[in-house]
Amino acid sequence: MPNDFNQQVIEEFRANAGQVGGPFEGARLLLLTTTGARSGDRHTTPVGYYPDGDGRVLVIASAGGAPKHPDWFQNLVAHPHVTVESGAFTYDAKAEVLNGAARDDAFARAVEADSGWAEYQAGTSRVIPVVVLHPVARGGPPNINTSSMGQAVKAIHDAFRHELVLIRREIGEAGATLGAQLRVNCLAFCQSLHNHHTGEDTILFPFLAGRHPGLDPTLDRLRAEHEHIAALTAELKHVIGSGSADTRHVRDEVERLTTALEAHLAYEEAQLIPALDASAGPVSGSS
């Protein structure tokens, strides 16, 4: 796509915590910054992605079925260390180009999720690459694109809300049986939510308890809600784990989780954001 179009998407993405309109509205989108294979300059490109579990994501170098690989792919082959912006987070990652059966399996998952990938492959003689982006730990949480702890909580919550919107839409568009990629999307969401709540229980809530003793009843309620949500995600994972998960059953469990999580997030924001913004402390990826 023309660079001026990409730049408009990049600016809108950064200004709206990963939300954009136009042709990418409602899409799974991230910003990928690579190092030029020849120039050594840094280049940022909006690309679609799919969750791959354990924090990994898949990106597909389709270039709309063009005869040549996109520049960003050539860049990461030469320099596999990249930067990823998800809307809420910015983090370093290492790119791995999949080959053989691993590539074919990942591409088949993507085609199952969106047949357009198959059309792109049919339109070109090259094998469209699939790349895994592995997060690289830097001794702390990813950078959160906010200026205060309260804003960080809201940004992370909104990322969960956005992912639920995507999953619910994908379930609505699915057939009678849950597809492989949609299964991964749901499981990745459950794991991310577990990690988030674990971080709150072990870092954020003790931080607040030490500075605002009056919040103890609120924190107790939030911990209890974490346990309830954990039970809901466990049931969702159980349903997904069956050999041929029924889409209607999965949708019902996702709706139960959505109802509970929306109420939990709204209560937490109302109760904790004022205290967080009044407290001195670093913005944490665990918030």
Backbone as a ProteinNet text record, in pm:
[ID]
protein_1_A
[PRIMARY]
MPNDFNQQVIEEFRANAGQVGGPFEGARLLLLTTTGARSGDRHTTPVGYYPDGDGRVLVIASAGGAPKHPDWFQNLVAHPHVTVESGAFTYDAKAEVLNGAARDDAFARAVEADSGWAEYQAGTSRVIPVVVLHPVARGGPPNINTSSMGQAVKAIHDAFRHELVLIRREIGEAGATLGAQLRVNCLAFCQSLHNHHTGEDTILFPFLAGRHPGLDPTLDRLRAEHEHIAALTAELKHVIGSGSADTRHVRDEVERLTTALEAHLAYEEAQLIPALDASAGPVSGSS
[TERTIARY]
84.4	0	88.2	37.7	117.9	160.1	278.8	331.1	243.4	181.5	98.3	-24.5	-78.6	-191.2	-146.4	-33.2	19.7	39.3	93.1	120.5	-7.6	-113.8	-242.6	-291.9	-277.5	-319.4	-235.2	-104.6	-14.2	-52.1	-75.6	-110.2	-243	-341.6	-471.2	-458.9	-381.7	-358.3	-298.9	-195.5	-126.8	-212.8	-295.1	-378.3	-498.6	-535.5	-658.1	-634.5	-515.4	-482.9	-513.1	-476.3	-489.2	-618.5	-710.5	-838.2	-828.1	-869.2	-866.4	-996.8	-1024.5	-1142	-1102.1	-1186.1	-1154.9	-1147.8	-1061.9	-1055.8	-1007.6	-942.1	-892.4	-984.6	-1099	-1189.7	-1233	-1219.2	-1258.2	-1162.2	-1045.6	-948.5	-848.9	-783.7	-670.2	-549.3	-501.2	-397.3	-291.4	-165.6	-55.4	37.4	126.2	230	361.5	424.2	549.5	660.7	762.1	876.8	996.8	1048.5	1162.5	1279.8	1396.6	1517.7	1544.5	1561.2	1579.7	1694.1	1667.7	1768.9	1892.3	1873.6	1987.8	2020.5	1916.9	1940.7	1975.7	1924.6	1942.9	1847.6	1760.6	1662.4	1546.2	1479.4	1363.3	1237.8	1154.2	1032	915.2	804.5	686.1	575.1	511.9	407.8	290.4	166.7	50.5	35.7	21.4	1.9	-106.3	-177.9	-273.4	-200.3	-267	-203.7	-308.7	-259	-341.3	-267.9	-338.4	-272.6	-217.4	-108.7	-47.6	-18.2	-67.4	-46.3	84.1	85.9	205.7	263.5	177	221.9	271	284.1	328.5	213.3	248.6	149.5	203.7	112.2	145.3	115.9	206.4	180.5	210.2	136.9	142.6	186.9	292.8	352.6	284.6	156.5	79.9	105.5	123.5	134.2	18.6	-98.5	-217	-204.5	-118.5	-98.2	-2.8	74.8	171.4	280.9	351.4	453.5	578.4	600.4	719.4	679.2	767.9	745.4	744.5	666.1	666.8	800.9	829.8	957.9	977.3	869.6	886	932.7	889.9	935.2	1083.3	1126.4	1268.6	1352	1298.6	1370.8	1390.1	1282.3	1294.7	1373.4	1381.1	1469.9	1614.8	1647.1	1783.4	1810.1	1707.9	1722.5	1599.6	1604.8	1485.3	1438.4	1518.2	1473.9	1387.4	1262.3	1162.7	1095.7	1016.8	935.5	789.2	707	564.1	486.5	387.1	291.9	153.9	93.5	-36.4	-152.7	-123.8	-226.3	-206	-210.2	-183.1	-34	35.7	175.2	267	391.9	500.5	607.6	652.5	750.1	841.7	958.1	1053.7	1014	1044.6	1014.6	1121.7	1130.2	1219.9	1134.1	1159.2	1079.9	1137.6	1048.4	1086.2	1000.7	1064.4	992.7	965.8	839.1	803.5	829.4	867.8	896.5	824.9	807.6	753.8	616.6	599.8	469.2	423.3	518.4	480.2	418.6	477.2	419.8	283.8	274.4	149.3	36.4	66.3	-35.7	-84.5	10.8	-26.8	-106.7	-66.2	-137.8	-278.3	-291.6	-423.4	-515.8	-463.2	-542.1	-591.4	-501.4	-538.6	-645.5	-631.7	-730.1	-865.7	-863.3	-988.3	-1056.5	-975.5	-1030.6	-1074.8	-1005.1	-1037.2	-992.3	-1087.5	-1056	-978.2	-973.3	-898.3	-751.2	-695.4	-554.1	-533.7	-628.4	-618.3	-625.3	-708	-717.1	-585.2	-521.6	-391.5	-289.1	-289.5	-193.4	-218.7	-346.3	-379.2	-337.4	-322.9	-290.5	-142.7	-57.6	86.9	158.6	273.2	351.6	441.5	463.9	549.5	470.4	540.5	477.7	470.7	350.2	332.9	387.9	483.8	545.2	453.5	471.6	408	519.5	506.8	611.7	554.5	627.8	593.1	674.7	608.1	677.1	680	800.5	821	857.5	779.2	817.6	953.9	1033.1	1165.1	1160.1	1184.5	1181.6	1301.7	1276.3	1382.9	1397.2	1365.3	1382.7	1268.6	1156.1	1040.8	923	809.4	690.3	704.8	621.6	624.5	591.4	633.9	600.4	452.2	385.1	244.8	236.9	156.9	153.8	63.2	91.9	14.9	111	59.5	144.2	114.7	16	-15.1	-61.6	-57.5	-100.5	-249.8	-329	-472.3	-501.9	-433.5	-451.4	-404.4	-300.4	-250.3	-355.7	-421.3	-528.1	-637.6	-679.5	-786	-742.5	-618.6	-570.2	-569	-523.2	-519.2	-660.4	-748.9	-887.8	-950.9	-924.4	-981.4	-926.8	-801.8	-746.3	-821.3	-853	-933.5	-1072.9	-1132.3	-1265.3	-1261.6	-1159.2	-1147.5	-1131.5	-1049	-1028.4	-1157.5	-1235.2	-1363.3	-1458.7	-1457.6	-1541	-1501.1	-1371.5	-1324	-1363.6	-1342.3	-1373.7	-1523	-1605.9	-1750.8	-1795.6	-1735.1	-1767.5	-1723.7	-1603.4	-1552.3	-1637	-1683.7	-1772.5	-1903.1	-1954.7	-2078.6	-2066.1	-1945.8	-1923.1	-1878.6	-1855.6	-1803.8	-1915.1	-1875.6	-1970.8	-2014.6	-2061.2	-2113.3	-2003.6	-1882.8	-1771.1	-1663.4	-1605.2	-1504.1	-1379.5	-1332.9	-1212.1	-1085.9	-975.3	-848.9	-799	-804.3	-753.2	-841.5	-971.9	-1061.9	-1040.5	-1010.1	-977.9	-854	-751.8	-629.8	-659.8	-744.2	-778.7	-839.8	-933.6	-1001	-903.8	-819.6	-724.9	-620.8	-576.9	-479.2	-541	-667.9	-736	-743.7	-780.7	-790.8	-656.5	-548.5	-415.9	-374.5	-402.2	-367.1	-443.9	-571.3	-652.7	-601.2	-562.5	-504.7	-376.4	-289.8	-165.2	-192.4	-289.1	-326.2	-375	-465.5	-519.9	-414.5	-325.2	-216	-127.6	-98.8	-19.1	-88	-219.3	-293.1	-288.8	-312.7	-316.6	-181.8	-73	59.1	136.1	100	175.8	86.8	-15.7	-95.1	-172.3	-243.1	-326.6	-243.8	-130.9	-47.1	6.4	39.5	84.6	-22.9	-147.2	-256.5	-289.1	-285	-317.5	-220.3	-93.1	4.8	-12.9	-79.4	-95.8	-237.4	-333.3	-474.3	-544.5	-521.6	-583.1	-735.5	-797.5	-942.4	-993.8	-903.3	-943.7	-951.9	-919.2	-914.2	-1043.2	-1163.6	-1286.5	-1300	-1261.1	-1266.7	-1172	-1050.8	-953.4	-997.4	-1058.5	-1110.9	-1217.9	-1306.6	-1410.8	-1348.6	-1248.4	-1185.3	-1114.6	-1052.2	-988.4	-1092.9	-1205.9	-1313.2	-1365.8	-1375.8	-1420.3	-1317.6	-1190.8	-1087.4	-1109.5	-1143.3	-1167.7	-1288.9	-1395.1	-1514	-1482.9	-1407.7	-1372.1	-1279.7	-1191.1	-1104.4	-1186.5	-1294.4	-1381.4	-1450.1	-1489.4	-1553.6	-1455.5	-1332	-1234.5	-1197.4	-1195.6	-1168	-1277.2	-1401.8	-1510.9	-1502.6	-1466.9	-1451.6	-1340.7	-1228.9	-1119.1	-1159.5	-1240.3	-1288.6	-1374.4	-1463.1	-1550.2	-1467	-1371.4	-1286.9	-1202	-1163.5	-1075.4	-1140	-1271.4	-1338	-1302.1	-1305.8	-1261.1	-1328.5	-1459.1	-1533	-1621.4	-1559.6	-1630.8	-1746.5	-1865.7	-1984.1	-1978.6	-1993.3	-1979.3	-2082	-2203.7	-2308.1	-2271.5	-2215	-2175	-2062.3	-1966	-1855.6	-1908.2	-2001	-2057.5	-2125.9	-2199.8	-2267.6	-2167.2	-2056.9	-1955.4	-1884	-1858.3	-1794.7	-1886.6	-2017.1	-2110.9	-2115.3	-2111.7	-2108.7	-1982.7	-1870	-1744.4	-1748.3	-1802.7	-1808.5	-1890.9	-2006	-2092.6	-2020.5	-1957.2	-1887.2	-1766.5	-1693	-1570.7	-1602.1	-1703.9	-1740.6	-1776.7	-1855.1	-1892.8	-1769.9	-1680.9	-1559	-1469.7	-1447.9	-1360.1	-1416.7	-1547.4	-1609.8	-1597.3	-1621.1	-1609.6	-1464.6	-1371.6	-1230.9	-1187	-1228	-1189.9	-1247.9	-1374.3	-1437.8	-1372.3	-1329.2	-1275.4	-1125	-1049.3	-904	-835.1	-891.1	-821.4	-797.6	-896.1	-866.8	-752.4	-748.8	-641.3	-506.7	-506.3	-382.1	-326.7	-414.1	-367.5	-324.2	-366.4	-323.7	-197.1	-154.1	-38	84.7	197.9	323.6	374.4	411.2	464	475.7	558.1	581	461.5	446.8	346	394.2	309.2	350.1	270.6	335.6	266.2	175.2	181.2	95.1	-38.1	-53.3	-174	-295
-119	0	124.4	234.9	358.2	398.7	457.8	497.4	601.1	692	793.2	729.9	625.6	555.6	486.1	415.9	349.6	449.4	566.5	664.8	712.3	727.2	765.5	659.1	531.7	422.6	420	438.7	437.8	547.8	666.8	778.7	754.8	702.1	674.4	563.4	460.8	349.3	399.8	481.9	531.1	629.6	705.3	804.5	742.6	619.7	558.4	420	399.9	274.8	151.8	158.8	43.3	34.2	127.8	126.1	213.7	159.3	235	212.7	301.2	287.2	247	278.7	248.4	99.4	55.8	-86.1	-177.1	-121.9	-203.6	-201	-136.5	-128.5	-268.7	-296.3	-426.1	-538	-506.2	-609.3	-631.6	-746	-770	-701.7	-597	-514.4	-481.1	-482.6	-434.4	-352.6	-278.6	-204.8	-279	-310.3	-384.8	-293.1	-274.6	-191.1	-280.6	-273.5	-354.2	-264.1	-325.9	-254.8	-285.9	-181.5	-199.3	-293.3	-387.9	-487.1	-421.8	-316.3	-248.3	-115.7	-39.7	95	97.3	-0.3	2.2	96.6	162.8	254.2	175	237	173.7	207.9	106.3	124.3	60.3	132.2	81.9	55.9	-61.2	-102.7	-161.7	-124.9	-193.1	-331.1	-433.7	-569.4	-639.3	-730.4	-813.7	-922.8	-978.2	-1081.7	-1181	-1294.1	-1390.8	-1432.5	-1451.3	-1505.6	-1644.8	-1678	-1810.4	-1875.8	-1816.8	-1874.1	-1831.5	-1824.4	-1788.5	-1654.3	-1559.7	-1426.7	-1412.3	-1523.5	-1516.6	-1472.7	-1412.6	-1382.1	-1423.6	-1450.1	-1483.9	-1364.5	-1335.2	-1236.3	-1304.1	-1262.9	-1329.9	-1230.1	-1264.1	-1172.5	-1189.3	-1158.1	-1181.7	-1076.9	-949.4	-837.9	-839.8	-884	-886.9	-980.9	-1082.6	-1175.6	-1125.5	-1021.4	-966.3	-1069.3	-1054	-1152.7	-1150.5	-1041.2	-1030.9	-1019.9	-1066.8	-1051.8	-903.8	-865.3	-724.5	-685.8	-556.3	-507.3	-543.9	-534.2	-561.6	-705.2	-797	-935.8	-948.1	-885.3	-888.4	-828.5	-724.9	-660.3	-755.6	-824.4	-907.7	-1036.2	-1077.6	-1189.2	-1147.2	-1024.5	-973.9	-936.6	-881.3	-835.3	-883.2	-1001.8	-1060.7	-994.1	-906.1	-836.6	-717.2	-717.3	-618.2	-557.7	-453.6	-392.5	-405.7	-441.4	-462.5	-363.8	-298.2	-214.8	-278.6	-310.9	-378.4	-283.5	-159.1	-64	-26.9	-126	-101.8	-111.2	-206.1	-234.5	-209.9	-180.4	-181.5	-274.9	-371	-467.5	-514.4	-565.5	-623	-766.9	-810.1	-947.4	-997.3	-1129	-1191.7	-1264.7	-1238.4	-1296.6	-1431.8	-1529.7	-1662.7	-1694.8	-1717.8	-1755.6	-1905.7	-1942.9	-2083.8	-2151.9	-2278.8	-2355.9	-2490.4	-2548.7	-2683.8	-2698.1	-2806.8	-2838.7	-2732.7	-2673.8	-2570.3	-2451.7	-2411.2	-2300.8	-2339.6	-2460.3	-2503.2	-2512.7	-2562.7	-2573.5	-2435	-2341.5	-2206.9	-2136.2	-2154.7	-2090.2	-2148.7	-2278.9	-2341.9	-2286.6	-2261.9	-2198.6	-2062	-1985	-1850.6	-1857.9	-1951.7	-1967.3	-2006	-2090.8	-2130.9	-2009.8	-1917.3	-1796.8	-1695.6	-1689	-1591.3	-1649.1	-1683.3	-1746.7	-1655.1	-1526.1	-1433.8	-1469.8	-1532.6	-1573.5	-1676.3	-1767.6	-1867.5	-1800.9	-1697.7	-1625	-1555.8	-1498.1	-1435.5	-1540	-1657.9	-1761.3	-1811	-1822.6	-1869.2	-1768.6	-1642.3	-1538.2	-1515.2	-1592.4	-1572.1	-1706.2	-1709.5	-1832.4	-1852.1	-1746	-1759.3	-1823.6	-1890.6	-1942.5	-1827.6	-1788.6	-1675.1	-1712.2	-1634.8	-1669.6	-1642	-1722.9	-1701.7	-1684.4	-1580.5	-1544.1	-1545.8	-1605	-1599.5	-1489.7	-1403.2	-1300.3	-1345.2	-1372.7	-1418.2	-1298.7	-1266.7	-1157.1	-1182.8	-1078.1	-1087.2	-1015.6	-1089	-1029.8	-938.1	-821.4	-724.5	-694.3	-792.5	-772.8	-697.3	-685.6	-615.7	-629.1	-570.3	-580.1	-497.5	-524.7	-441.1	-296.1	-205.6	-64.9	-44.1	25.8	58.1	200.1	218	346	446.3	472.2	568.2	644.2	750	834.4	820.6	738.8	721.3	579.2	538	403.5	383.4	486.4	476.1	459.1	536.5	523	386.2	333.5	201.3	94.7	101.6	5.9	13.4	135.3	152	99.8	124.9	79	-73	-138.4	-284.2	-340.8	-282.1	-327.5	-312.6	-201.3	-179.1	-279.7	-321.2	-423.9	-556	-591.5	-711.9	-697	-580.5	-556.7	-573.5	-515.5	-523	-667.4	-744	-883.5	-962.7	-934.8	-1003.9	-970.2	-845.5	-806.8	-888.5	-901	-977.2	-1123.8	-1183.2	-1325	-1349.7	-1263.8	-1282.7	-1270.1	-1176.2	-1163.5	-1288.2	-1337	-1454.8	-1578	-1591	-1702.7	-1690.7	-1568.1	-1547.5	-1582.3	-1569.2	-1597.9	-1741.9	-1817.6	-1953.8	-2051	-2169.3	-2275.2	-2346.9	-2469.2	-2544	-2589.2	-2609.8	-2657.4	-2550.2	-2535.6	-2433	-2461.9	-2360.8	-2376.3	-2370.9	-2416.1	-2425.3	-2288.3	-2187.9	-2056.5	-1990.6	-2005.2	-1947.6	-2013.2	-2140.7	-2211	-2148.1	-2120.8	-2057.7	-1918.1	-1843.4	-1707.8	-1709.7	-1801.8	-1810.5	-1851.3	-1950.1	-1996.5	-1889	-1816.2	-1708.3	-1598.4	-1567.9	-1466.8	-1511.6	-1636.1	-1687.2	-1679.9	-1714.3	-1709.5	-1567.4	-1474.3	-1333.9	-1278	-1314.3	-1267.4	-1324.4	-1450.7	-1512.2	-1439	-1410.5	-1340.8	-1201.9	-1133.7	-999.7	-1003.4	-1094.8	-1101.9	-1148.7	-1237	-1278.4	-1158.5	-1075.2	-955.7	-859.4	-844.5	-757.1	-811	-941.3	-1000.5	-991.3	-1004.4	-1013.1	-881.2	-787.2	-662.1	-540.1	-524.6	-401.6	-388.5	-494.7	-484	-463.6	-534.4	-503.4	-360.2	-310.8	-172.1	-76.5	-97.8	-9.8	-27.7	-150.5	-175.3	-102.2	-92.2	-24.9	125.7	181.9	327.4	373.4	284.7	320.1	208.8	202	95.3	91.3	202.8	204.6	126.6	88.2	10.4	-139.5	-183.2	-327	-400.2	-350.3	-420.8	-429.4	-323.1	-323.6	-428	-432.8	-528.9	-671.7	-693.6	-827	-867.6	-773.4	-803.1	-834.4	-756.8	-779.4	-914.5	-953.4	-1085.6	-1196.2	-1179.7	-1278.9	-1285.3	-1169.6	-1167.8	-1234.2	-1219.8	-1290.1	-1440.9	-1491.3	-1635	-1678.3	-1595.1	-1628.3	-1629.5	-1530.1	-1523.6	-1639.2	-1678.3	-1793.1	-1919.6	-1934.7	-2051.4	-2047.8	-1929	-1916.8	-1947.8	-1899.1	-1928.7	-2076.7	-2139	-2282.2	-2360.8	-2320.2	-2387.5	-2365.1	-2243.1	-2215.2	-2301.4	-2312	-2395	-2541.9	-2586.5	-2724.7	-2749.6	-2656.6	-2671.5	-2670.1	-2577.5	-2567.5	-2692.9	-2754.1	-2869.5	-2996.8	-2999.7	-3119.2	-3138	-3260.7	-3293.5	-3213.3	-3194.1	-3118.2	-3017.2	-2908.7	-2809.1	-2749.7	-2753.6	-2696.8	-2544.4	-2475.1	-2329.7	-2263.5	-2316.3	-2256	-2265.4	-2379.5	-2397.3	-2299.6	-2287.7	-2194.5	-2051.9	-2016.4	-1881	-1852.7	-1949.7	-1930.5	-1905.2	-1981	-1963.4	-1829.2	-1788	-1658.1	-1545.6	-1559.1	-1456.1	-1448.7	-1562.8	-1563.1	-1492.3	-1524.1	-1461.1	-1311.6	-1273	-1131.2	-1052.3	-1105.1	-1035.8	-1013.9	-1119.5	-1108.5	-1015.9	-1026.9	-947.6	-798.9	-767.6	-627.4	-562.2	-631	-575.8	-559.2	-657.8	-653.1	-536.3	-520.1	-413.9	-276.1	-259.9	-130.5	-95.9	-194	-169.9	-136.7	-212.9	-189	-49.9	-8.8	123.9	234.2	218.7	321.7	332.8	220.7	219	245.9	197.1	199.8	311	352.4	453.2	582.9	634.4	756.5	736.8	621.5	595.2	581	515.4	497.7	631.2	714.8	842.8	937.7	907.5	988.4	933.1	814.2	749.2	771.1	786.2	796.4	656	625.2	493.9	475.3	379.4	357.5	292.6	315.4	244.6	101.1	3.1	-136.7	-215.7	-309.2	-395.5	-493.3	-504.8	-596.5	-535.3	-404.3	-335.6	-378.5
0	0	0	-52.9	-55.3	84.5	93.7	223.6	292.6	213.5	277.5	341.6	280	340.3	468.7	461.7	580.7	694.2	661.7	765.1	832.5	755.3	814	911	871.4	958.9	1085.4	1070.8	1186.1	1284.9	1233.2	1321.2	1391.7	1318.9	1380.1	1484	1453.5	1545.4	1676.4	1666.6	1786.8	1865.4	1795.9	1863.1	1933.1	1893.3	1944.8	2004.2	2061.5	2131.2	2046.6	1918.5	1830.9	1752.5	1773.6	1702.4	1577.7	1463.7	1339.8	1264.2	1170.2	1085.8	945.1	848.6	709.4	683	590	552.7	665	766	876.8	998.6	988.5	1103.3	1146.4	1276.4	1328.8	1297.4	1240.4	1204.8	1318.6	1313.4	1403	1340.2	1404.6	1345.3	1448.4	1405.7	1488.4	1400.7	1465.7	1394.7	1411.7	1300.1	1299	1250.7	1335.2	1297.7	1273.3	1150.9	1109.4	1074.4	1059.6	1018.7	872.2	790.2	646.9	613.2	522.6	487	427.1	349.4	286.5	354.6	389.4	442	589.5	664.6	809.8	880	805	863.5	923	1018.9	1081.8	1003.3	977.4	900	975.5	986.9	1056	954.7	967.6	874	950.9	916.9	976	911.3	992.9	940.9	1022.7	957	1028.5	1105.1	1204.3	1286.1	1337.1	1386.3	1457.6	1584.7	1695.7	1814.8	1786.7	1855.4	1839.1	1973	2083.6	2215.4	2278.1	2412.6	2489.9	2448.3	2408.6	2373.8	2230.7	2159.7	2020.4	1929.9	1816.1	1713.6	1577.6	1484.7	1346.9	1256.8	1164.2	1059.5	925.6	823	693.6	588.3	516.1	418.3	282.9	277.6	155.2	48.6	91.1	-3	-102.1	-55.6	-140.6	-259	-247.6	-357.6	-464.2	-432.6	-528.8	-559.4	-670.9	-709.1	-621.8	-546.2	-461.9	-314.5	-229.1	-85.6	-49	52.2	95.3	156.1	151.7	203.4	349.9	430.4	572.6	596.7	508.5	523.2	490.7	382	347.4	459.4	523.2	633.1	750.5	791.2	911.6	884.9	757.9	725.6	749	707.6	727.1	871.9	939	1077.7	1155.9	1216.3	1278.1	1406.8	1463.9	1584.7	1544.4	1591.8	1549	1672	1647.6	1752.9	1714.3	1812.8	1790.6	1876.3	1816.7	1889.5	1876.4	1991.9	1990.3	2016.5	2047.2	2087.9	2233.1	2321.8	2462.9	2492.7	2427.8	2460.1	2341.1	2373.5	2276.6	2330.7	2247.5	2298	2185.5	2225.9	2131.2	2100.9	1980.3	1941.3	1845.3	1834.1	1736.2	1634.1	1507.7	1399.8	1359	1345.1	1296.5	1175	1061.6	939.8	945	936.5	941.8	807.8	815	694.6	698.4	582.4	573.6	634.4	710.9	768.1	867.3	940.5	1037.9	966.1	854	776.2	720.8	665.3	603.3	705.2	823.7	927.7	970.9	991.1	1033.1	923.4	798.7	688.6	674.9	696.1	689.6	797.1	916.5	1021.5	978.4	916	870.8	762.3	668.4	560.7	617.4	719.8	784.5	848.1	899.6	961.1	857.2	742.6	638	504.2	419.7	291.5	198	229.2	145.3	133.4	236.6	229.7	118.8	102.6	-4.3	-141	-153.7	-280.5	-312.3	-210.9	-233	-279.1	-214.8	-251.9	-393.8	-431.1	-566.1	-672.9	-633.7	-730.1	-751.1	-682.7	-696.6	-701	-768.4	-777.2	-655.8	-577.8	-459.9	-345.1	-257.2	-135.4	-35.3	2.9	93.6	231.3	282	410.8	530.2	632.5	762.6	864.7	946.6	1042.1	1182.5	1276	1417.4	1483.3	1559.5	1636.4	1782.6	1831.2	1968.5	2056	2159.6	2249	2312.4	2324.9	2386.2	2520.3	2627.7	2761.8	2779.9	2840	2864.3	3013.1	3098	3241.5	3306.3	3239.8	3295.3	3202.1	3238.5	3154.5	3027.5	2926.3	2805.4	2839.7	2753.8	2771.5	2743.3	2833	2814	2760.4	2655.9	2586.3	2657	2783.8	2862.9	2954	3017.5	3101.4	3250.2	3288.2	3430.3	3455	3581.9	3616.4	3590.7	3618.7	3593.2	3446.3	3362	3218.2	3169.9	3234.3	3196.3	3221.7	3337.2	3367.6	3262	3228.1	3129.4	2992.6	2953	2823.1	2815.2	2921.9	2922.5	2921.4	3000.7	3001.1	2862.8	2796.9	2664.4	2563.5	2581.8	2493	2511.7	2635.3	2658.7	2598.3	2614.2	2557.1	2404.6	2343.1	2197.2	2152	2222.6	2184.7	2198.5	2301.7	2316.4	2202.7	2159.8	2044.6	1921.7	1898.2	1783.3	1794.3	1911.7	1929.4	1912.8	1970.4	1958.4	1812.8	1739.4	1597.3	1520.6	1550.9	1481.4	1510.6	1633.3	1666.5	1589.2	1577.7	1504.1	1357.5	1302.5	1161.3	1137.7	1245.1	1232.1	1195	1154.9	1125.1	1251.7	1235.6	1349.1	1444.5	1392.2	1473	1481.7	1598.3	1621.1	1538.3	1461.9	1382.4	1466.5	1407.5	1481.1	1525.1	1436.5	1473.3	1578	1565.4	1664.8	1800.4	1799.2	1924.1	1989.1	1907.9	1958.6	2011.1	1937.9	1982	2121.4	2143.4	2274	2384.1	2356.7	2457.9	2489.1	2387.1	2410.2	2494.9	2470.5	2551.2	2696.6	2719.6	2857	2928.2	2857.6	2920.1	2952	2859.9	2884	3002.7	3012.6	3124	3255.8	3254.9	3375.5	3417	3320.1	3351.7	3408.4	3351	3397.4	3541.4	3571.8	3707.5	3807.4	3765.2	3853.8	3887.3	3787.1	3811.5	3906	3890.9	3981.7	4125	4139	4273.3	4344.5	4270.7	4333.8	4335.1	4248	4239.5	4262.5	4178.2	4184	4314.4	4355.2	4474.6	4600.6	4620.1	4736.8	4733.6	4614.8	4601.6	4653	4610.2	4652.3	4799.6	4849.2	4989.7	5081.7	5040.4	5123	5127.1	5027.5	5020.5	5051.2	5035.7	5056.3	5134.9	5267	5347.3	5335.8	5306.7	5293.3	5174.1	5084.3	4966.9	4994.4	5115.9	5143.5	5105.8	5139.9	5099	4947.5	4877.5	4731.3	4673.6	4726.8	4676.7	4705.3	4821	4852	4750.9	4718.3	4619.7	4483	4444	4313.4	4309	4420.2	4423.4	4409.8	4475.1	4463.5	4320.2	4256.2	4116.9	4026.6	4057.9	3981.5	3987.8	4106	4120.7	4039.2	4040.4	3962.8	3813.3	3767.6	3625.7	3588.6	3680	3654.7	3634.6	3711.3	3694.3	3558.2	3513.6	3382.4	3269.7	3281.4	3176.5	3177	3294.8	3301.4	3229.5	3246.1	3177.2	3026.6	2986.1	2843.4	2784.1	2853.9	2803.2	2796.9	2893.8	2891.9	2768.6	2738.5	2621	2493.6	2485.6	2367	2350.3	2461.8	2456.9	2407.7	2394.3	2343.3	2196.4	2151.3	2016.4	1906.6	1917.6	1815.9	1887.7	1933.7	2013.5	1933.5	1992.2	1929.9	1941.5	1830.2	1830.1	1920.5	1923.4	2007.7	2154.7	2195.4	2334.9	2370	2278.3	2300.7	2309.3	2220.6	2222.4	2355.3	2407.7	2536.4	2647.9	2647.8	2751.7	2736.2	2613.2	2590.1	2636	2614.4	2658.2	2810.8	2878.4	3025.2	3075.4	3013.5	3052.7	3024.9	2910.9	2874.1	2974.4	3012.4	3108.3	3240.8	3291.7	3419.9	3409.5	3300.6	3287.1	3267.9	3190	3170.2	3303.5	3385.7	3515.2	3604.7	3599.9	3681.4	3640	3510.4	3462.6	3495.7	3478.1	3507.1	3655.5	3742.2	3886.6	3923.8	3869.9	3903	3858.4	3739.1	3690.4	3779.2	3816.7	3899.2	4035.8	4091.1	4226.5	4232.7	4134.8	4148.2	4069.9	3958.6	3877.9	3954.9	4029.9	4107.6	4206.5	4272.3	4368	4297.5	4182	4108.3	4059.5	4007.8	3956.3	4068.2	4191.8	4306	4370.2	4324.8	4385	4298.8	4363.1	4291.3	4268.4	4145.4	4115.7	3966.7	3923.6	3781.1	3715.8	3585.8	3509	3490.3	3526.2	3524.6	3425	3357.3	3265.2	3333.6	3465.2	3538	3573.2	3553.9	3597	3518.8
[MASK]
+++++++++++++++++++++++++++++++++++++++++++++++++++++++++++++++++++++++++++++++++++++++++++++++++++++++++++++++++++++++++++++++++++++++++++++++++++++++++++++++++++++++++++++++++++++++++++++++++++++++++++++++++++++++++++++++++++++++++++++++++++++++++++++++++++++++++++++++++++++++++++++++

